[in-house]
Amino acid sequence: MTKYIIKNASLVNENKTFINDVLIQDGIIQKIDDDISDASAKVIDATGKHLLPGVIDDQVHFREPGLTHKGNIESESKAAIAGGITTFMEQPNTKPQTTTIEKHEAKFALAASSSYANYSFLFGGTNDNLEEIKKLDKLSCSGVKLFLGSSTGNMLVDDEVVLEKIFRSTEMVISAHCEDETTIKNNLERYKQQYGDNIPVKYHPLIRSEEACYLSSSKAIGLAKETGARLHVFHLSTGKEMDLFRNDIPLEEKKITAEVCIHHLWFSDADYEEKGTLIKWNPAVKTASDRSKLWEALLDDRIDVIATDHAPHLMEEKDNVYTMAPSGGPLVQHALPAMLEKHKEGLISLEKLVEKMCHNPAKLFDIEKRGYLREGYFADLVLVDLNDSWLADAAINHYKCGWSPFDGQTFSSKITHTFVNGHLAYENGKFSEQRNARRLTFDR
């Protein structure tokens, strides 16, 4: 493997930004120092650029197996490294669903031969697979995913007895999608009576409402407190839910943690008029006030992680009447550029951005030797030019579905290099023909 020295980069790490050189050898950050020389190493002059730890995305849907017309592990992980995401955790609602250990391991086998980024897969909980959950190896599984709102197949966990048993059965992080199913069904029926299937998409945040989110998340948090379980609430979307989380203790001591996604930080309900179903997600993008409160909670550490919930669909699937248009959209290639844009706008510091996208996912899921710029850690690195503008366009998207909700957006920062385990996987718009991704391991 090629040895590299990254010279004169501004390193962003552990709440500091400082200029140093970095030596990469045998897949590891071997040395961080003022002036590193090695005649056998390839030198990358990073003067004027920022070096970040590779982003860890704890929530993606890469659609393999069974939904590969929308995307697959190869295509979407390739888009991820173009966006500076070097590690992902994929969700279990594929076809077949990842609800047995055999199917779980089958996904790892797929990724081993096709992924450009480091990988792990959450295990799906159901009303009837408690015994499988108990058999999971906490050193090689990122955690359990529960859908406490609408989902495909049988992945809605609505048996309260089983739910409590799951919360009591595992030491691993339980990640939850929290929306109250009964509330959503009642709201949907009311709008269908008025509009039929062609409900204006602007009503999506009223159908998948603040009440639906709060009822479910508050219930899950109550159960976590009662059982002592480790609960991580995915993709929060409402200001009201922010009162459920705390910031008076460090992340390492929290048993209940929170995540926000790029689309809930960027868009608001005012964008439905222009974007339509392209920004239809579950939970829904809500009001500008909700967005402001999410930002406030992110910056004061009630929210711990920024993720994507990357979930591609074909344009012909999205271009449909409300009830037929699926929720979700592709985001991994544009997530870091979007947050860098918010940094340029003065909303978030680079240090806080790295904390929420790199350090905290590694801490929260106990990922071994990733998420930081530290000697002895895996060399998952992203080099960023904060002064290089580019236009997001379908022609340069790497998503298999071919579109992005950010198409037409000008970004003022560009990812120039992405290293995965010391391998230069992406450089100035070009991908390496080789892959060096690894299955995540955990330090629990």
SERO-564686 format. One record per residue (C-alpha): residue number from 1; x, y, z. Coordinates in nm, 3 decimals. Layout:
% SERO-564686
REC, NUM, X, Y, Z $
...
% end
This chain:
% SERO-564686
REC, 1, 0.000, 0.000, 0.000 $
REC, 2, 0.127, 0.349, -0.088 $
REC, 3, 0.269, 0.555, 0.197 $
REC, 4, 0.149, 0.917, 0.207 $
REC, 5, 0.247, 1.238, 0.377 $
REC, 6, -0.021, 1.507, 0.384 $
REC, 7, 0.174, 1.833, 0.423 $
REC, 8, 0.063, 2.161, 0.581 $
REC, 9, -0.304, 2.074, 0.625 $
REC, 10, -0.526, 2.248, 0.879 $
REC, 11, -0.632, 1.951, 1.093 $
REC, 12, -0.975, 1.971, 1.255 $
REC, 13, -0.987, 1.736, 1.551 $
REC, 14, -1.109, 1.724, 1.912 $
REC, 15, -1.225, 2.085, 1.924 $
REC, 16, -0.905, 2.226, 1.776 $
REC, 17, -0.781, 2.337, 1.434 $
REC, 18, -0.405, 2.336, 1.382 $
REC, 19, -0.156, 2.302, 1.097 $
REC, 20, 0.041, 1.975, 1.092 $
REC, 21, 0.169, 1.703, 0.864 $
REC, 22, 0.019, 1.353, 0.870 $
REC, 23, 0.200, 1.031, 0.779 $
REC, 24, -0.017, 0.745, 0.652 $
REC, 25, 0.135, 0.398, 0.639 $
REC, 26, -0.013, 0.047, 0.630 $
REC, 27, -0.364, 0.185, 0.658 $
REC, 28, -0.292, 0.370, 0.982 $
REC, 29, -0.218, 0.726, 1.088 $
REC, 30, 0.141, 0.662, 1.186 $
REC, 31, 0.245, 1.013, 1.283 $
REC, 32, 0.107, 1.365, 1.327 $
REC, 33, 0.379, 1.627, 1.361 $
REC, 34, 0.504, 1.969, 1.252 $
REC, 35, 0.739, 1.863, 0.972 $
REC, 36, 0.742, 1.501, 0.857 $
REC, 37, 0.988, 1.383, 0.593 $
REC, 38, 1.008, 1.041, 0.429 $
REC, 39, 1.162, 0.995, 0.085 $
REC, 40, 0.961, 0.677, 0.030 $
REC, 41, 0.625, 0.850, 0.080 $
REC, 42, 0.404, 1.022, -0.176 $
REC, 43, 0.350, 1.383, -0.072 $
REC, 44, 0.016, 1.564, -0.097 $
REC, 45, 0.053, 1.938, -0.050 $
REC, 46, -0.254, 2.042, 0.147 $
REC, 47, -0.159, 2.404, 0.206 $
REC, 48, -0.478, 2.606, 0.249 $
REC, 49, -0.696, 2.294, 0.287 $
REC, 50, -0.860, 2.133, 0.590 $
REC, 51, -0.814, 1.770, 0.690 $
REC, 52, -1.108, 1.608, 0.870 $
REC, 53, -1.165, 1.258, 1.003 $
REC, 54, -1.377, 1.055, 0.764 $
REC, 55, -1.748, 1.111, 0.826 $
REC, 56, -1.937, 0.826, 0.995 $
REC, 57, -2.300, 0.806, 0.879 $
REC, 58, -2.504, 0.600, 1.124 $
REC, 59, -2.816, 0.581, 0.908 $
REC, 60, -2.829, 0.490, 0.538 $
REC, 61, -3.048, 0.275, 0.314 $
REC, 62, -2.832, 0.137, 0.034 $
REC, 63, -3.115, -0.087, -0.097 $
REC, 64, -2.927, -0.415, -0.134 $
REC, 65, -3.056, -0.682, -0.147 $
REC, 66, -3.391, -0.672, -0.318 $
REC, 67, -3.430, -0.305, -0.410 $
REC, 68, -3.123, -0.260, -0.626 $
REC, 69, -3.305, -0.073, -0.903 $
REC, 70, -3.288, 0.222, -0.659 $
REC, 71, -2.928, 0.174, -0.546 $
REC, 72, -2.683, -0.084, -0.420 $
REC, 73, -2.390, -0.104, -0.181 $
REC, 74, -2.137, -0.037, -0.456 $
REC, 75, -2.308, 0.264, -0.612 $
REC, 76, -2.414, 0.434, -0.291 $
REC, 77, -2.087, 0.375, -0.104 $
REC, 78, -1.907, 0.522, -0.404 $
REC, 79, -2.125, 0.833, -0.375 $
REC, 80, -2.053, 0.835, -0.002 $
REC, 81, -1.675, 0.857, -0.039 $
REC, 82, -1.718, 1.130, -0.300 $
REC, 83, -1.899, 1.312, -0.019 $
REC, 84, -1.635, 1.242, 0.246 $
REC, 85, -1.829, 0.965, 0.421 $
REC, 86, -1.583, 0.682, 0.489 $
REC, 87, -1.804, 0.468, 0.713 $
REC, 88, -2.173, 0.382, 0.701 $
REC, 89, -2.427, 0.183, 0.900 $
REC, 90, -2.699, 0.046, 0.678 $
REC, 91, -3.059, -0.016, 0.781 $
REC, 92, -3.244, -0.350, 0.789 $
REC, 93, -3.554, -0.278, 0.576 $
REC, 94, -3.427, -0.437, 0.256 $
REC, 95, -3.576, -0.741, 0.077 $
REC, 96, -3.537, -0.976, 0.251 $
REC, 97, -3.531, -0.779, 0.572 $
REC, 98, -3.227, -0.814, 0.795 $
REC, 99, -3.405, -0.983, 1.082 $
REC, 100, -3.209, -1.308, 1.118 $
REC, 101, -2.840, -1.357, 1.183 $
REC, 102, -2.808, -1.549, 0.856 $
REC, 103, -2.948, -1.257, 0.654 $
REC, 104, -2.737, -1.014, 0.855 $
REC, 105, -2.417, -1.197, 0.768 $
REC, 106, -2.526, -1.221, 0.405 $
REC, 107, -2.522, -0.841, 0.387 $
REC, 108, -2.170, -0.831, 0.526 $
REC, 109, -2.065, -1.074, 0.254 $
REC, 110, -2.214, -0.846, -0.012 $
REC, 111, -2.033, -0.543, 0.126 $
REC, 112, -1.701, -0.726, 0.152 $
REC, 113, -1.693, -0.761, -0.225 $
REC, 114, -1.848, -0.431, -0.331 $
REC, 115, -1.824, -0.148, -0.078 $
REC, 116, -1.601, 0.155, -0.125 $
REC, 117, -1.657, 0.265, 0.238 $
REC, 118, -1.626, 0.088, 0.572 $
REC, 119, -1.951, -0.080, 0.664 $
REC, 120, -2.175, -0.223, 0.927 $
REC, 121, -2.542, -0.323, 0.929 $
REC, 122, -2.803, -0.266, 1.195 $
REC, 123, -3.011, -0.569, 1.287 $
REC, 124, -3.386, -0.528, 1.252 $
REC, 125, -3.611, -0.597, 1.547 $
REC, 126, -3.962, -0.735, 1.493 $
REC, 127, -4.248, -0.861, 1.704 $
REC, 128, -4.116, -1.216, 1.673 $
REC, 129, -3.733, -1.228, 1.653 $
REC, 130, -3.630, -1.163, 2.013 $
REC, 131, -3.425, -1.485, 2.029 $
REC, 132, -3.219, -1.376, 1.728 $
REC, 133, -3.149, -1.041, 1.892 $
REC, 134, -3.019, -1.218, 2.201 $
REC, 135, -2.766, -1.409, 1.987 $
REC, 136, -2.605, -1.100, 1.830 $
REC, 137, -2.232, -1.054, 1.881 $
REC, 138, -2.185, -0.708, 2.032 $
REC, 139, -1.825, -0.693, 1.905 $
REC, 140, -1.924, -0.724, 1.539 $
REC, 141, -2.276, -0.575, 1.518 $
REC, 142, -2.344, -0.202, 1.526 $
REC, 143, -2.678, -0.239, 1.703 $
REC, 144, -3.051, -0.301, 1.676 $
REC, 145, -3.295, -0.091, 1.471 $
REC, 146, -3.660, -0.062, 1.571 $
REC, 147, -3.934, 0.095, 1.363 $
REC, 148, -4.185, 0.243, 1.607 $
REC, 149, -4.381, 0.395, 1.319 $
REC, 150, -4.473, 0.294, 0.964 $
REC, 151, -4.237, 0.058, 0.785 $
REC, 152, -4.234, -0.207, 0.518 $
REC, 153, -4.319, -0.572, 0.577 $
REC, 154, -4.338, -0.682, 0.939 $
REC, 155, -4.080, -0.441, 1.082 $
REC, 156, -4.326, -0.225, 1.273 $
REC, 157, -4.277, -0.324, 1.639 $
REC, 158, -4.614, -0.258, 1.797 $
REC, 159, -4.635, -0.535, 2.058 $
REC, 160, -4.559, -0.353, 2.384 $
REC, 161, -4.466, -0.671, 2.572 $
REC, 162, -4.213, -0.765, 2.303 $
REC, 163, -4.083, -0.409, 2.286 $
REC, 164, -4.004, -0.407, 2.656 $
REC, 165, -3.831, -0.744, 2.626 $
REC, 166, -3.613, -0.613, 2.341 $
REC, 167, -3.518, -0.309, 2.550 $
REC, 168, -3.416, -0.538, 2.834 $
REC, 169, -3.237, -0.797, 2.618 $
REC, 170, -2.938, -0.616, 2.467 $
REC, 171, -2.645, -0.403, 2.582 $
REC, 172, -2.603, -0.262, 2.232 $
REC, 173, -2.747, 0.066, 2.111 $
REC, 174, -3.114, 0.044, 2.012 $
REC, 175, -3.175, 0.293, 1.731 $
REC, 176, -3.538, 0.389, 1.682 $
REC, 177, -3.758, 0.548, 1.418 $
REC, 178, -4.024, 0.716, 1.632 $
REC, 179, -4.361, 0.810, 1.483 $
REC, 180, -4.696, 0.705, 1.626 $
REC, 181, -4.871, 0.482, 1.374 $
REC, 182, -5.229, 0.543, 1.493 $
REC, 183, -5.190, 0.920, 1.476 $
REC, 184, -5.048, 0.903, 1.124 $
REC, 185, -5.326, 0.673, 1.000 $
REC, 186, -5.596, 0.897, 1.141 $
REC, 187, -5.438, 1.210, 0.991 $
REC, 188, -5.394, 1.042, 0.652 $
REC, 189, -5.753, 0.924, 0.642 $
REC, 190, -5.876, 1.276, 0.713 $
REC, 191, -5.679, 1.422, 0.421 $
REC, 192, -5.773, 1.135, 0.189 $
REC, 193, -6.139, 1.208, 0.251 $
REC, 194, -6.078, 1.560, 0.121 $
REC, 195, -5.824, 1.501, -0.159 $
REC, 196, -5.822, 1.129, -0.237 $
REC, 197, -5.474, 1.005, -0.324 $
REC, 198, -5.365, 1.339, -0.468 $
REC, 199, -5.303, 1.510, -0.135 $
REC, 200, -5.088, 1.825, -0.174 $
REC, 201, -4.744, 1.732, -0.042 $
REC, 202, -4.740, 2.045, 0.175 $
REC, 203, -4.969, 1.854, 0.411 $
REC, 204, -4.709, 1.581, 0.467 $
REC, 205, -4.581, 1.742, 0.791 $
REC, 206, -4.940, 1.763, 0.916 $
REC, 207, -5.005, 1.398, 0.838 $
REC, 208, -4.677, 1.280, 0.988 $
REC, 209, -4.725, 1.541, 1.252 $
REC, 210, -4.545, 1.686, 1.551 $
REC, 211, -4.787, 1.494, 1.771 $
REC, 212, -4.705, 1.163, 1.597 $
REC, 213, -4.334, 1.220, 1.654 $
REC, 214, -4.359, 1.335, 2.013 $
REC, 215, -4.596, 1.059, 2.124 $
REC, 216, -4.364, 0.790, 1.993 $
REC, 217, -4.027, 0.937, 2.095 $
REC, 218, -4.145, 1.027, 2.447 $
REC, 219, -4.281, 0.675, 2.492 $
REC, 220, -3.957, 0.517, 2.372 $
REC, 221, -3.753, 0.739, 2.602 $
REC, 222, -3.979, 0.651, 2.894 $
REC, 223, -3.925, 0.282, 2.825 $
REC, 224, -3.548, 0.332, 2.798 $
REC, 225, -3.542, 0.505, 3.135 $
REC, 226, -3.750, 0.228, 3.289 $
REC, 227, -3.537, -0.055, 3.150 $
REC, 228, -3.192, 0.108, 3.146 $
REC, 229, -3.156, 0.042, 2.772 $
REC, 230, -2.922, 0.239, 2.544 $
REC, 231, -3.158, 0.429, 2.313 $
REC, 232, -3.058, 0.642, 2.013 $
REC, 233, -3.348, 0.829, 1.853 $
REC, 234, -3.302, 0.867, 1.479 $
REC, 235, -3.388, 1.166, 1.256 $
REC, 236, -3.558, 1.404, 1.496 $
REC, 237, -3.773, 1.662, 1.319 $
REC, 238, -3.965, 1.871, 1.574 $
REC, 239, -3.876, 2.144, 1.817 $
REC, 240, -4.108, 1.994, 2.077 $
REC, 241, -3.900, 1.676, 2.101 $
REC, 242, -3.588, 1.872, 2.197 $
REC, 243, -3.710, 1.898, 2.558 $
REC, 244, -3.677, 1.519, 2.584 $
REC, 245, -3.297, 1.525, 2.564 $
REC, 246, -3.025, 1.649, 2.798 $
REC, 247, -2.691, 1.824, 2.766 $
REC, 248, -2.579, 1.839, 3.128 $
REC, 249, -2.364, 1.526, 3.106 $
REC, 250, -2.102, 1.420, 2.850 $
REC, 251, -2.195, 1.189, 2.566 $
REC, 252, -2.001, 0.902, 2.724 $
REC, 253, -2.244, 0.907, 3.017 $
REC, 254, -2.565, 0.940, 2.818 $
REC, 255, -2.790, 0.637, 2.781 $
REC, 256, -3.042, 0.825, 2.566 $
REC, 257, -2.901, 1.005, 2.261 $
REC, 258, -3.032, 1.195, 1.962 $
REC, 259, -2.967, 1.234, 1.590 $
REC, 260, -3.069, 1.494, 1.334 $
REC, 261, -3.046, 1.455, 0.957 $
REC, 262, -2.923, 1.687, 0.686 $
REC, 263, -3.264, 1.747, 0.530 $
REC, 264, -3.423, 1.855, 0.859 $
REC, 265, -3.139, 2.105, 0.909 $
REC, 266, -3.155, 2.240, 0.553 $
REC, 267, -3.516, 2.239, 0.429 $
REC, 268, -3.846, 2.359, 0.579 $
REC, 269, -4.211, 2.325, 0.483 $
REC, 270, -4.170, 2.637, 0.266 $
REC, 271, -3.963, 2.422, 0.026 $
REC, 272, -4.246, 2.180, -0.060 $
REC, 273, -4.380, 2.425, -0.318 $
REC, 274, -4.057, 2.406, -0.521 $
REC, 275, -3.928, 2.058, -0.435 $
REC, 276, -4.255, 1.864, -0.396 $
REC, 277, -4.216, 1.494, -0.325 $
REC, 278, -3.838, 1.519, -0.373 $
REC, 279, -3.823, 1.630, -0.009 $
REC, 280, -4.089, 1.389, 0.115 $
REC, 281, -3.923, 1.205, 0.403 $
REC, 282, -4.038, 1.018, 0.711 $
REC, 283, -4.037, 1.192, 0.954 $
REC, 284, -4.147, 1.490, 0.749 $
REC, 285, -3.957, 1.813, 0.696 $
REC, 286, -4.148, 2.052, 0.918 $
REC, 287, -4.154, 2.426, 0.990 $
REC, 288, -3.875, 2.683, 0.990 $
REC, 289, -3.934, 2.714, 1.364 $
REC, 290, -3.877, 2.340, 1.408 $
REC, 291, -3.560, 2.370, 1.201 $
REC, 292, -3.432, 2.656, 1.419 $
REC, 293, -3.496, 2.456, 1.735 $
REC, 294, -3.314, 2.155, 1.588 $
REC, 295, -3.013, 2.377, 1.519 $
REC, 296, -3.028, 2.517, 1.870 $
REC, 297, -3.034, 2.168, 2.022 $
REC, 298, -2.754, 2.050, 1.793 $
REC, 299, -2.529, 2.336, 1.899 $
REC, 300, -2.603, 2.303, 2.272 $
REC, 301, -2.545, 1.924, 2.261 $
REC, 302, -2.894, 1.793, 2.324 $
REC, 303, -2.856, 1.645, 1.974 $
REC, 304, -2.543, 1.433, 1.947 $
REC, 305, -2.511, 1.320, 1.583 $
REC, 306, -2.570, 1.449, 1.230 $
REC, 307, -2.658, 1.176, 0.976 $
REC, 308, -2.825, 1.145, 0.635 $
REC, 309, -3.098, 0.878, 0.630 $
REC, 310, -2.988, 0.839, 0.267 $
REC, 311, -3.274, 0.654, 0.096 $
REC, 312, -3.275, 0.665, -0.287 $
REC, 313, -3.577, 0.614, -0.509 $
REC, 314, -3.607, 0.646, -0.885 $
REC, 315, -3.740, 0.975, -1.016 $
REC, 316, -4.039, 0.799, -1.172 $
REC, 317, -4.123, 0.663, -0.827 $
REC, 318, -4.100, 1.004, -0.663 $
REC, 319, -4.289, 1.175, -0.947 $
REC, 320, -4.624, 1.045, -0.833 $
REC, 321, -4.935, 1.144, -0.641 $
REC, 322, -4.882, 1.185, -0.269 $
REC, 323, -4.994, 0.843, -0.150 $
REC, 324, -4.792, 0.664, -0.419 $
REC, 325, -4.468, 0.866, -0.393 $
REC, 326, -4.225, 0.693, -0.155 $
REC, 327, -4.053, 0.883, 0.122 $
REC, 328, -3.676, 0.930, 0.120 $
REC, 329, -3.403, 1.068, -0.101 $
REC, 330, -3.030, 1.038, -0.177 $
REC, 331, -2.797, 1.247, 0.039 $
REC, 332, -2.457, 1.089, 0.112 $
REC, 333, -2.266, 1.274, -0.162 $
REC, 334, -2.399, 1.613, -0.056 $
REC, 335, -2.424, 1.588, 0.323 $
REC, 336, -2.079, 1.714, 0.418 $
REC, 337, -2.081, 1.989, 0.150 $
REC, 338, -2.420, 2.102, 0.284 $
REC, 339, -2.290, 2.124, 0.640 $
REC, 340, -1.975, 2.302, 0.521 $
REC, 341, -2.207, 2.553, 0.356 $
REC, 342, -2.377, 2.608, 0.691 $
REC, 343, -2.032, 2.657, 0.842 $
REC, 344, -1.955, 2.923, 0.581 $
REC, 345, -2.285, 3.090, 0.674 $
REC, 346, -2.170, 3.105, 1.037 $
REC, 347, -2.420, 2.854, 1.176 $
REC, 348, -2.172, 2.589, 1.293 $
REC, 349, -1.798, 2.577, 1.357 $
REC, 350, -1.578, 2.323, 1.182 $
REC, 351, -1.490, 2.176, 1.519 $
REC, 352, -1.856, 2.125, 1.613 $
REC, 353, -1.931, 1.983, 1.267 $
REC, 354, -1.652, 1.725, 1.308 $
REC, 355, -1.773, 1.643, 1.658 $
REC, 356, -2.126, 1.567, 1.536 $
REC, 357, -2.037, 1.387, 1.210 $
REC, 358, -1.715, 1.205, 1.307 $
REC, 359, -1.628, 1.190, 1.677 $
REC, 360, -1.972, 1.136, 1.827 $
REC, 361, -2.090, 0.849, 1.601 $
REC, 362, -1.765, 0.669, 1.687 $
REC, 363, -1.819, 0.727, 2.058 $
REC, 364, -2.187, 0.647, 2.060 $
REC, 365, -2.154, 0.314, 1.879 $
REC, 366, -1.815, 0.224, 2.035 $
REC, 367, -1.648, 0.201, 1.694 $
REC, 368, -1.291, 0.083, 1.719 $
REC, 369, -1.017, 0.333, 1.618 $
REC, 370, -1.216, 0.554, 1.382 $
REC, 371, -1.369, 0.901, 1.388 $
REC, 372, -1.057, 1.092, 1.498 $
REC, 373, -0.724, 1.219, 1.368 $
REC, 374, -0.508, 1.021, 1.611 $
REC, 375, -0.185, 0.829, 1.576 $
REC, 376, -0.261, 0.457, 1.566 $
REC, 377, -0.613, 0.508, 1.430 $
REC, 378, -0.732, 0.390, 1.090 $
REC, 379, -0.649, 0.646, 0.823 $
REC, 380, -1.002, 0.743, 0.725 $
REC, 381, -0.944, 1.101, 0.616 $
REC, 382, -1.111, 1.376, 0.412 $
REC, 383, -0.930, 1.671, 0.259 $
REC, 384, -1.152, 1.972, 0.197 $
REC, 385, -1.102, 2.294, 0.004 $
REC, 386, -1.324, 2.557, 0.166 $
REC, 387, -1.280, 2.795, -0.128 $
REC, 388, -1.377, 2.591, -0.433 $
REC, 389, -1.732, 2.640, -0.560 $
REC, 390, -1.925, 2.385, -0.764 $
REC, 391, -2.279, 2.327, -0.883 $
REC, 392, -2.466, 2.017, -0.771 $
REC, 393, -2.605, 1.859, -1.085 $
REC, 394, -2.739, 1.521, -1.195 $
REC, 395, -2.446, 1.489, -1.436 $
REC, 396, -2.199, 1.463, -1.146 $
REC, 397, -2.416, 1.269, -0.901 $
REC, 398, -2.294, 0.918, -0.827 $
REC, 399, -2.627, 0.792, -0.695 $
REC, 400, -2.774, 0.510, -0.897 $
REC, 401, -3.111, 0.687, -0.895 $
REC, 402, -2.950, 0.981, -1.082 $
REC, 403, -3.094, 1.278, -0.894 $
REC, 404, -3.052, 1.472, -0.570 $
REC, 405, -3.271, 1.715, -0.376 $
REC, 406, -2.967, 1.945, -0.392 $
REC, 407, -2.952, 1.956, -0.773 $
REC, 408, -2.912, 2.320, -0.873 $
REC, 409, -2.749, 2.418, -0.542 $
REC, 410, -2.410, 2.590, -0.556 $
REC, 411, -2.173, 2.475, -0.283 $
REC, 412, -1.866, 2.679, -0.192 $
REC, 413, -1.655, 2.394, -0.048 $
REC, 414, -1.529, 2.084, -0.226 $
REC, 415, -1.402, 1.746, -0.110 $
REC, 416, -1.075, 1.685, -0.295 $
REC, 417, -0.939, 1.362, -0.140 $
REC, 418, -1.092, 1.075, 0.059 $
REC, 419, -0.880, 0.806, 0.224 $
REC, 420, -1.033, 0.478, 0.342 $
REC, 421, -0.801, 0.276, 0.567 $
REC, 422, -0.503, 0.461, 0.422 $
REC, 423, -0.606, 0.397, 0.062 $
REC, 424, -0.666, 0.704, -0.157 $
REC, 425, -1.012, 0.603, -0.271 $
REC, 426, -1.119, 0.937, -0.425 $
REC, 427, -0.914, 1.223, -0.566 $
REC, 428, -1.042, 1.533, -0.746 $
REC, 429, -1.350, 1.366, -0.891 $
REC, 430, -1.186, 1.033, -0.975 $
REC, 431, -1.220, 0.701, -0.796 $
REC, 432, -0.952, 0.443, -0.740 $
REC, 433, -1.018, 0.112, -0.917 $
REC, 434, -0.923, -0.065, -0.595 $
REC, 435, -1.124, -0.080, -0.274 $
REC, 436, -0.997, -0.108, 0.079 $
REC, 437, -1.311, -0.096, 0.290 $
REC, 438, -1.343, -0.300, 0.608 $
REC, 439, -1.615, -0.434, 0.831 $
REC, 440, -1.644, -0.225, 1.145 $
REC, 441, -1.535, -0.366, 1.477 $
REC, 442, -1.648, -0.238, 1.814 $
REC, 443, -1.478, -0.176, 2.146 $
REC, 444, -1.745, -0.274, 2.399 $
% end
